[in-house]
Amino acid sequence: MVECIRLAFSRGRRNTGEFGVCSSFWWALHSAENAGMSIRYFLLITCAFNLFTGTGYFFFSGVTNFGDWAAVISGLYPHWLWRALLVVGGAATYYAAVRVVRIGLVRYVGVPRDQQRRLRKLTIMPYVSAILLSGVAGVLNPLGIQLLWQSALPATAGGQSGLLWLQYYIPQGTAPERTSEQLGRSYAWIVIAAIPAFVYVGVLGRGITLHR
């Protein structure tokens, strides 16, 4: 029981951190009335990744019986009920997260809901990029390739899957409140993104050994 409480506290802090980051970026997006579309798009995608990860992990742990929350409920009975609560709660919060992101994409980023092709491009590209980065980083993980299939790819491919279908469920009447602009290729953004990507793959992907 003590171990369950410790794991719950540890995972809870991570979830709180993800939701805290998401809230900060959502507030910045809501307040960025005069910012360019590239800034607004960056704020939304960052918010989406944190929000989907934080809510999707409940569902993932309940379905697969793997991960931190699965370890938290491992000593609780009836076990099937706790797994069902994770699945139902995770599905409900994930759907709510998708609703927030899809409305933000139209209302605050400024992409009209009838531009389906454009919406798909703006959501599929970061989804695929995240899978590639997680895959490369996971291959370098010293714990072995098995962790890539058990955790890294499911957490990314499954956890961020809302980006693939959110544009089909944007509520009627949702209209842009910001100026719609075209997003062209920006080498400045590419360089800015490449730096943390390199650190994520080359440093965090290999793991950091702490010595006392």
ABEGO torsion letter per residue (X at the ends): XAAAAAAAAAAAAAAAAAAAAAAAAAAAAAABAABBAAAAAAAAAAAAAAAAAAAAAAAAAAAAGBEAAAAAAAABOBAAAAAAAAAAAAAAAAAAAAAAAAAAAAAAAGBBAABAAAAAAAAAAAAAAAAAAAAAAAAABAAEAAAAAAAAAAAAAAAAAAAAAAAAABBBGBBBABBBBBBBBBAAAAAAAAAAAAAAAAAAAAEBBBBX
